[in-house]
Amino acid sequence: MTFEAVSPAPAMDRRVRRSRAALMRAAIALVTERGTAAIPLSDIAETADVSRQVVYQQFGDRDTLVLEAALDLVRRELLPDLENDWDPSASRNRALATARHFARHRGFYRALLTSSCAFVLNKALMGLFLPVNRQAVTRVHGERLAPELLDDLAVYVTGGAAAFINAWVVEGDDPLDPEEFTERLLRLMTIATGARRSAITDGEEGSR
C-alpha cells in the first residue's frame, strides 16, 4: 500500500457515502476495542452490516480502510478546531485541542502507531497538518522569512510535533493528561522558536 491509497476519495453517491461511513466507524470501534489494527475484514464488514465485497470495492484492503478511518476522524473532529481559531494568542487552544483528540482516541491511534500501518499513517497525517502549520507560521513570521524558510519551518514544526505526540500516545502513562502534555509541547515550541530566531540573527550578522 502507498500513500496515494489514502488520498481523498472522488465524489460518491449517498449510498456509497453511507456504507463508507459505516465501515470507517466499524473499523475505529473494533481497533479501539481489540487494541490491534489486525482486525479481520469479515468482522469489520459484519459490524458495518455490509458485505466483504463492498469493502474490497470501496477500499481495496483492510489497511487502507483503517487508514482512511483515521484520516476521516482527524478531518471531522480535529481539523475544524485548528483551522477556525487563528487568534495569535490561541496557540495553546490549538495544542490542547490536538492533545485532547489523541487522548480521547488513544486506543485507536496507539494500535495503528504500533502496527505495519504506522509509516503510512504518519505520512498521511503530515499531509493533513502541514497546510495548517504552514498557515500558522506564515501568519507569525511571513513578513520576516523567505518563502522557502517558511516551508522548512512548517515541515520542522509538523514533524517534530508529530514525533512528540506519537511517543506520548504510545508510551505515556494512563490516563493521558492533555493539559500537562500541552504545557510540555508549548515549552518545546518556545525553545525551538528561540533557537530559530538566534540562528536567523546570527546568519544575518554573519552576512554583513
Stockholm file with secondary structure:
# STOCKHOLM 1.0

chainA/1-208         MTFEAVSPAPAMDRRVRRSRAALMRAAIALVTERGTAAIPLSDIAETADVSRQVVYQQFGDRDTLVLEAALDLVRRELLPDLENDWDPSASRNRALATARHFARHRGFYRALLTSSCAFVLNKALMGLFLPVNRQAVTRVHGERLAPELLDDLAVYVTGGAAAFINAWVVEGDDPLDPEEFTERLLRLMTIATGARRSAITDGEEGSR
#=GR chainA/1-208 SS CCGGGGSCCCCCCHHHHHHHHHHHHHHHHHHHHHTCSCCCHHHHHHHHTCCHHHHHHHTSSHHHHHHHHHHHHHHHHTHHHHHHCCCGGGHHHHHHHHHHHHHHTHHHHHHHHTSTTHHHHHHHHHHHHHHHHHHHHHHHHTTTSCHHHHHHHHHHHHHHHHHHHHHHHHHSCSSCCHHHHHHHHHHHHHHHHHHHHHHHHHHHHHTC
#=GC SS_cons         CCGGGGSCCCCCCHHHHHHHHHHHHHHHHHHHHHTCSCCCHHHHHHHHTCCHHHHHHHTSSHHHHHHHHHHHHHHHHTHHHHHHCCCGGGHHHHHHHHHHHHHHTHHHHHHHHTSTTHHHHHHHHHHHHHHHHHHHHHHHHTTTSCHHHHHHHHHHHHHHHHHHHHHHHHHSCSSCCHHHHHHHHHHHHHHHHHHHHHHHHHHHHHTC
//
